[in-house]
Amino acid sequence: MKKTLAVFNRIMEFCVIATFLALVGVVLLQVYARLFLPKSPHWTEEASRFLFIYTVSFASGLAIRERAFVNVDVFTNLLPETGRKWLQILLDVLVAGFMALVFQYSLRNLGIGRMQTSPSLRIPMNYIFASMSVMSASVVLYSLFEIGRDIRLVLKGGN
């Protein structure tokens, strides 16, 4: 299981890096074209938007793994250590449940995307809508992993 998760981590990290580098490349192309070419490509704005969406989608699960989302800990700091751990488990369960629901509806949304194409790139929108499925599935997976890890730590009495 750990090896499978490590491979999945590497795939997600690669996808984040690849989409982010592509985003930077498209934006630099647009800047270069506006400064030095008589006409700039019309598709760069749309491509950069789609690449940004996918970068966030791939990174969301990794952010769950690293506990990198912003949170307000004023209330949680008032709780004892055990209370904080159980609250984190509860929050992870709620996030996993909500994102599982989002995943279910995102799959339904893919059918709608097959009937539409993007204006500039002329690609089927279901490829873009799939970013929501990627994000919700990865958040559910990482949330479930964190729930298991946190429950084991609480039961052992460790951090």
Secondary structure per residue as TSV (DSSP state, phi and psi in degrees):
chain	resnum	aa	ss	phi	psi
A	1	M	-	360.0	-43.8
A	2	K	H	-65.0	-36.7
A	3	K	H	-67.8	-40.6
A	4	T	H	-62.4	-42.9
A	5	L	H	-65.5	-37.3
A	6	A	H	-64.0	-40.4
A	7	V	H	-64.9	-44.2
A	8	F	H	-61.9	-40.9
A	9	N	H	-57.1	-46.6
A	10	R	H	-63.3	-40.4
A	11	I	H	-63.6	-46.3
A	12	M	H	-64.6	-41.6
A	13	E	H	-62.6	-43.4
A	14	F	H	-59.8	-44.5
A	15	C	H	-64.5	-38.9
A	16	V	H	-62.1	-48.1
A	17	I	H	-63.9	-44.2
A	18	A	H	-63.8	-45.9
A	19	T	H	-69.4	-35.5
A	20	F	H	-67.8	-42.7
A	21	L	H	-64.7	-38.7
A	22	A	H	-63.7	-40.6
A	23	L	H	-60.2	-47.3
A	24	V	H	-61.4	-42.6
A	25	G	H	-61.9	-42.5
A	26	V	H	-66.7	-41.8
A	27	V	H	-66.3	-41.6
A	28	L	H	-64.0	-37.6
A	29	L	H	-60.6	-44.0
A	30	Q	H	-63.5	-44.2
A	31	V	H	-62.8	-47.2
A	32	Y	H	-59.4	-45.6
A	33	A	H	-63.9	-39.0
A	34	R	H	-68.5	-31.7
A	35	L	H	-85.5	-38.3
A	36	F	H	-119.1	-11.4
A	37	L	S	-111.0	152.8
A	38	P	S	-67.7	-26.4
A	39	K	S	-141.4	135.3
A	40	S	-	-97.1	150.2
A	41	P	-	-64.8	138.9
A	42	H	T	-81.6	-16.6
A	43	W	T	-87.7	-9.0
A	44	T	H	-67.8	-34.9
A	45	E	H	-63.6	-45.5
A	46	E	H	-68.4	-42.1
A	47	A	H	-62.9	-41.8
A	48	S	H	-65.6	-37.0
A	49	R	H	-63.1	-46.3
A	50	F	H	-66.6	-39.8
A	51	L	H	-65.5	-37.5
A	52	F	H	-64.0	-43.6
A	53	I	H	-59.0	-44.9
A	54	Y	H	-69.8	-34.8
A	55	T	H	-60.2	-45.9
A	56	V	H	-65.0	-40.6
A	57	S	H	-62.3	-44.8
A	58	F	H	-69.3	-33.8
A	59	A	H	-79.8	-19.6
A	60	S	H	-62.1	-45.0
A	61	G	H	-64.1	-40.0
A	62	L	H	-64.7	-33.6
A	63	A	H	-67.1	-35.0
A	64	I	H	-63.5	-45.0
A	65	R	H	-58.6	-41.4
A	66	E	H	-90.5	-0.7
A	67	R	T	53.5	47.0
A	68	A	-	-97.4	-0.4
A	69	F	S	-74.1	149.1
A	70	V	-	-68.9	137.4
A	71	N	-	-143.3	158.7
A	72	V	-	-104.2	117.6
A	73	D	-	-107.8	19.5
A	74	V	T	-60.9	-46.9
A	75	F	T	-70.6	-45.3
A	76	T	G	-66.5	-28.2
A	77	N	G	-68.9	-19.0
A	78	L	G	-78.8	-16.7
A	79	L	S	-84.2	153.2
A	80	P	-	-67.6	164.8
A	81	E	H	-54.6	-44.4
A	82	T	H	-64.3	-39.9
A	83	G	H	-62.7	-39.9
A	84	R	H	-63.1	-41.1
A	85	K	H	-65.2	-44.6
A	86	W	H	-68.2	-34.6
A	87	L	H	-64.5	-40.1
A	88	Q	H	-63.4	-39.7
A	89	I	H	-63.0	-45.1
A	90	L	H	-60.2	-44.1
A	91	L	H	-63.7	-40.2
A	92	D	H	-63.8	-38.7
A	93	V	H	-64.1	-43.6
A	94	L	H	-64.2	-42.8
A	95	V	H	-62.8	-45.7
A	96	A	H	-62.5	-42.6
A	97	G	H	-64.4	-44.4
A	98	F	H	-64.1	-44.6
A	99	M	H	-71.4	-26.8
A	100	A	H	-65.6	-38.9
A	101	L	H	-66.0	-42.8
A	102	V	H	-60.5	-41.9
A	103	F	H	-60.0	-44.8
A	104	Q	H	-58.3	-45.7
A	105	Y	H	-74.6	-27.8
A	106	S	H	-67.0	-32.8
A	107	L	H	-66.2	-37.5
A	108	R	H	-64.9	-35.2
A	109	N	H	-68.3	-24.5
A	110	L	H	-61.4	-35.0
A	111	G	H	-63.4	-36.5
A	112	I	H	-66.1	-38.9
A	113	G	H	-65.2	-24.9
A	114	R	T	-65.8	-23.7
A	115	M	T	-90.1	-3.2
A	116	Q	-	-123.2	151.5
A	117	T	B	-125.7	153.4
A	118	S	-	-72.4	145.5
A	119	P	T	-62.1	-44.4
A	120	S	T	-91.9	-46.0
A	121	L	T	-82.7	-19.1
A	122	R	-	58.6	38.6
A	123	I	-	-106.7	150.8
A	124	P	B	-60.5	135.8
A	125	M	H	-70.3	-15.2
A	126	N	H	-64.7	-24.5
A	127	Y	H	-67.0	-35.1
A	128	I	H	-77.5	-43.1
A	129	F	H	-62.8	-24.3
A	130	A	H	-64.1	-19.1
A	131	S	H	-60.2	-33.4
A	132	M	H	-69.0	-35.7
A	133	S	H	-67.3	-41.6
A	134	V	H	-61.3	-47.7
A	135	M	H	-63.8	-50.3
A	136	S	H	-66.0	-39.8
A	137	A	H	-64.1	-43.2
A	138	S	H	-69.3	-36.5
A	139	V	H	-65.7	-41.2
A	140	V	H	-62.0	-47.7
A	141	L	H	-59.0	-50.4
A	142	Y	H	-68.5	-34.8
A	143	S	H	-63.9	-43.4
A	144	L	H	-63.7	-39.3
A	145	F	H	-62.8	-43.9
A	146	E	H	-65.5	-37.9
A	147	I	H	-60.9	-48.6
A	148	G	H	-59.9	-44.4
A	149	R	H	-64.0	-44.2
A	150	D	H	-67.1	-38.8
A	151	I	H	-64.9	-42.0
A	152	R	H	-60.4	-41.0
A	153	L	H	-66.5	-41.5
A	154	V	H	-64.8	-43.8
A	155	L	H	-67.1	-31.1
A	156	K	H	-80.2	-20.4
A	157	G	T	86.6	14.8
A	158	G	-	-98.8	-175.7
A	159	N	-	-88.0	360.0
